[in-house]
């Protein structure tokens, strides 16, 4: 069986700051940015050319 890693969870204390770093400094692509509640937000970012994303 061939297994592949698709998502890696990276907990952060400041979502906007982390998103800005990964998108503007490193060049990741923003796949999703979904606010579930005032205190819960999911952001999925993917490096260029990668099949694995961070969430």
Secondary structure by P-SEA (a helix, b strand, c coil): cbbbbcbbbbbbccaaaaaaaacccccccccccccccccbbbbbbbccccccccc
